[in-house]
Amino acid sequence: MTNNTRRDFVKQAAWGSAALLALPTARVLGANDRVRVGMIGVGGRGQDLLKQVLAVRNAELVAIADIYTRRHDEAKRMAPGIQTLDDHRRLLGMNDIDAVIVASPLHLHAKHFLDTVAAGKDLYCEKTMTWSIPEAEQCLAASKKSDRIIQIGLQHESSGALADTKKWIHHGMVGKVTQVESWMSRNTPHGKGQWVREVPPDCTQQNVNWDAFLNGRPERKFDPYKFINWRLFWEFSGGNVTENMVHQIAWIMSALDLPLPSAAYMSGGVFSEKDGREVPDTIAVTLDFPETTVTWQSTFSNSRYGLGEHILGSDGTIEHIAGATDMVSGRSEETIRYLPEKLNRPSGATINGETEDQNHMANWIDCVRSRKTPNAPVEIGYRSAVAAHMANMAYREKKRVTLEIAKAASA
Ligand SMILES: NC(=O)c1ccc[n+]([C@@H]2O[C@H](COP(=O)([O-])OP(=O)(O)OC[C@H]3O[C@@H](n4cnc5c(N)ncnc54)[C@H](O)[C@@H]3O)[C@@H](O)[C@H]2O)c1
């Protein structure tokens, strides 16, 4: 098979599975119409999103699909009236669902993304948008051919801190930005690796559709540890670069309107806990952009400095800091400040950002009704995914990876 035919085949296969079952039947929603939502993958993050969607006015959760029976019970306890299904294609075939939330493990995002769009449903897809660069290209292409509303689960795109940052940059208060520093740090008790989850006793071959989880990876005996702890293994994950850097790099790219990186470098290793994981727990990434260098550092053995970004400009600095380490719960103390560079803005004053965060889920539901572009469209999902995958390629191949190398390797 030539490369082109192989790509076409992969594309058709991904689209075909849902297209056979469901004809796209998008209905036109009025300003007060209820948005009927389905969910694919209702584990840790999926259950957070389930609560979020239940809290949005005029949205209704209709059904969930998950390949682990435990999740059906958990979801039913949270939303008793819903239907629970064991195959996402059945959910996509339901005519009384307008929009679908995907919170499956990373290596399944592209499949669930493409099938959802092919079924004519609007989509909220968790970050990182895809597990690989070719999948990111496929999802971008599919979204361009479609009129579906797609939000990526990069919730910091809806933050007040980003709105303040864009405003200060737009008003020329920051000047020429040559460097951005960013970091994210966490800690765990001695002997306990970050992210490691206990395998529940009911996580058995009878209760899990292991083949659906593998999604084309080499067949093997059911491995409950990998099923629950997929984040630790390259086959299913991109490690902390796709778990957390992607949030911050998307935020930086949006703030500065950066294109794809021209090159990536990444060093680090498994230094914190040698618990069999493959993905590094200690990381230093450098991304090259035209006349701006962006760095991101991360450790799982010290949480002192939490997470943050410093945007360093000739006329001012933007300092965004979240004291605690949890990007998900939102419990952290967060500050966003502008500080003038007196050399070039002698009369400039320090300003504290005060713009409120928007609700990322409510923004998506609103856009499903209004057909406006949501705060984190596919285009930022694509740029941040490619940047993350370039960094991981640099780490795994122990070399500088240019955009040309990354795209050629992915063709
Ligand atoms: N935006 C954020 O802040 C944020 C935070 C945490 C996680 N996430 C993302 O959410 C996603 C899920 O992470 P998690 O921690 O909830 O993982 P998880 O393992 O807890 O949940 C994944 C769920 O998907 C189900 N699943 C697996 N294969 C499936 C298939 N073929 N069809 C349907 N369901 C399937 C599993 O049974 C499980 O219930 C990841 O991509 C992660 O990066 C985002």
Ligand as a Chemical Component Dictionary entry (heavy atoms), coordinates in Angstrom:
data_LIG
# 
_chem_comp.id                   LIG 
_chem_comp.type                 NON-POLYMER 
_chem_comp.pdbx_formal_charge   0 
_chem_comp.three_letter_code    LIG 
# 
loop_
_chem_comp_atom.comp_id 
_chem_comp_atom.atom_id 
_chem_comp_atom.alt_atom_id 
_chem_comp_atom.type_symbol 
_chem_comp_atom.charge 
_chem_comp_atom.model_Cartn_x 
_chem_comp_atom.model_Cartn_y 
_chem_comp_atom.model_Cartn_z 
_chem_comp_atom.pdbx_ordinal 
LIG N1  N1  N 0  -8.660  18.734 31.272 1  
LIG C1  C1  C 0  -8.160  18.262 32.388 2  
LIG O1  O1  O 0  -7.812  19.003 33.299 3  
LIG C2  C2  C 0  -8.002  16.780 32.555 4  
LIG C3  C3  C 0  -7.786  16.254 33.825 5  
LIG C4  C4  C 0  -7.640  14.871 33.967 6  
LIG C5  C5  C 0  -7.694  14.060 32.850 7  
LIG N2  N2  N 1  -7.888  14.610 31.632 8  
LIG C6  C6  C 0  -7.934  13.760 30.434 9  
LIG O2  O2  O 0  -9.105  12.958 30.473 10 
LIG C7  C7  C 0  -8.861  11.713 29.816 11 
LIG C8  C8  C 0  -9.289  10.568 30.735 12 
LIG O3  O3  O 0  -8.471  10.546 31.881 13 
LIG P1  P1  P 0  -8.950  9.779  33.218 14 
LIG O4  O4  O 0  -8.000  10.101 34.276 15 
LIG O5  O5  O -1 -10.389 10.043 33.426 16 
LIG O6  O6  O 0  -8.759  8.247  32.767 17 
LIG P2  P2  P 0  -9.549  7.008  33.379 18 
LIG O7  O7  O 0  -8.758  5.801  33.063 19 
LIG O8  O8  O 0  -9.901  7.293  34.809 20 
LIG O9  O9  O 0  -10.918 7.005  32.570 21 
LIG C9  C9  C 0  -11.002 6.589  31.227 22 
LIG C10 C10 C 0  -12.336 5.879  31.038 23 
LIG O10 O10 O 0  -12.439 5.496  29.667 24 
LIG C11 C11 C 0  -12.965 4.184  29.626 25 
LIG N3  N3  N 0  -12.594 3.578  28.335 26 
LIG C12 C12 C 0  -11.440 2.948  27.986 27 
LIG N4  N4  N 0  -11.525 2.498  26.711 28 
LIG C13 C13 C 0  -12.767 2.855  26.269 29 
LIG C14 C14 C 0  -13.448 2.667  25.026 30 
LIG N5  N5  N 0  -12.869 2.017  23.983 31 
LIG N6  N6  N 0  -14.713 3.138  24.905 32 
LIG C15 C15 C 0  -15.330 3.773  25.960 33 
LIG N7  N7  N 0  -14.711 3.975  27.145 34 
LIG C16 C16 C 0  -13.449 3.528  27.286 35 
LIG C17 C17 C 0  -12.369 3.481  30.832 36 
LIG O11 O11 O 0  -13.122 2.346  31.196 37 
LIG C18 C18 C 0  -12.432 4.599  31.871 38 
LIG O12 O12 O 0  -13.657 4.582  32.577 39 
LIG C19 C19 C 0  -7.382  11.696 29.465 40 
LIG O13 O13 O 0  -7.202  12.055 28.129 41 
LIG C20 C20 C 0  -6.790  12.759 30.363 42 
LIG O14 O14 O 0  -5.640  13.365 29.824 43 
LIG C21 C21 C 0  -8.061  15.944 31.466 44 
# 
loop_
_chem_comp_bond.comp_id 
_chem_comp_bond.atom_id_1 
_chem_comp_bond.atom_id_2 
_chem_comp_bond.value_order 
_chem_comp_bond.pdbx_ordinal 
LIG N1  C1  SING 1  
LIG C1  O1  DOUB 2  
LIG C1  C2  SING 3  
LIG C2  C3  SING 4  
LIG C2  C21 DOUB 5  
LIG C3  C4  DOUB 6  
LIG C4  C5  SING 7  
LIG C5  N2  DOUB 8  
LIG N2  C6  SING 9  
LIG N2  C21 SING 10 
LIG C6  O2  SING 11 
LIG C6  C20 SING 12 
LIG O2  C7  SING 13 
LIG C7  C8  SING 14 
LIG C7  C19 SING 15 
LIG C8  O3  SING 16 
LIG O3  P1  SING 17 
LIG P1  O4  DOUB 18 
LIG P1  O5  SING 19 
LIG P1  O6  SING 20 
LIG O6  P2  SING 21 
LIG P2  O7  DOUB 22 
LIG P2  O8  SING 23 
LIG P2  O9  SING 24 
LIG O9  C9  SING 25 
LIG C9  C10 SING 26 
LIG C10 O10 SING 27 
LIG C10 C18 SING 28 
LIG O10 C11 SING 29 
LIG C11 N3  SING 30 
LIG C11 C17 SING 31 
LIG N3  C12 SING 32 
LIG N3  C16 SING 33 
LIG C12 N4  DOUB 34 
LIG N4  C13 SING 35 
LIG C13 C14 SING 36 
LIG C13 C16 DOUB 37 
LIG C14 N5  SING 38 
LIG C14 N6  DOUB 39 
LIG N6  C15 SING 40 
LIG C15 N7  DOUB 41 
LIG N7  C16 SING 42 
LIG C17 O11 SING 43 
LIG C17 C18 SING 44 
LIG C18 O12 SING 45 
LIG C19 O13 SING 46 
LIG C19 C20 SING 47 
LIG C20 O14 SING 48 
# 
